[in-house]
């Protein structure tokens, strides 16, 4: 058996040992992840009804204002383009 073949065989054995240790440590990693999730979920708070209503009204007002703004800008640009086409069409 050549030197390259021995190195390849040792590499395959080491790789399989690492994958086996990864499989063996899987339950501990899952348990740790589950405990971390539970810890973080204990920190989560639900907003009050008053908070939800306040943020909803802010969002609705912002959407209306942005819609109005873009409608005005669209009309200004559209009328400008119409004016340019009529001017250069003559």
N, C-alpha and C positions, 0 to 999 in steps of 0.2 A: 504494500500500500504506500502511495507516495505521500510527500509532505502536504501537498495541496488537498489531497483526499482526507487526511487526518484533520486538518484545520476545518474543512467543511463539515466533517462528522462532529467535531467538537462544537462547532457553531450551531448545528442543528440540535444537538443535545441541550446546549445552553438555552437556545430559543424555546425549546419545548418545556424546559424547567421554568422559564420565566412565564410562559403562558399558563402553566399549571398553577403557579403561585398566584397569578392574576385571577384564575378561576376560583382558587381556594379563598382569596381575600374578598371575593364578590359579596358574600353575605354581610361581612363587616362594613363594607362600603355602603351597601343598601341601608343597613341599620343606622349608620352615621348620617346618611342623607335624610332619612325619615325623621331622625331626632332633630336635625337642623331645620327641617320644614316645620315641625311642630313648634319649635322655639320661635321661629319667625312669625308663624300664624298667631301665636299668643300676643304679639305686638300689634297686630292689625286691629284698627278700630273702625266702627261703622259711623259714617257721618250722620248728624241729626237731620231731621226733616227740614228744619230751618236752613241748614247749610246747603242741602240739596236744592231747595227752592231758590236760594240766593244765587248759587252758581248757574242754575238753569236759566234764570232770568238774565244773568250777565251774558251767557252764551247766545240766547235768543236776540238780545239787543245788538250784540256784536255782529251776528249774522245779518240782521236787518240793515245795519249801517254799512257793512261791507257790500251787501247787495245793492243798496242805493248808490254807493260810491261807484261801483263798477258799471251800473246802469248809466249814470251820468257820463262817465268817461267813455263808454261805448258809444253813446249818442253824440258826444262832441267829436270823437274821431270819425264816426260814420258820416256826420254832416260835413266834416272837413274834407273827407275823401270824395263825397258827392260834389262838393263845391269845386274841388280840383278837376274832377272829370268833366263837369259842365264847362268850366273855364277853358280847358284845353281841347274840348270837343268842338268848339266853335271854329 
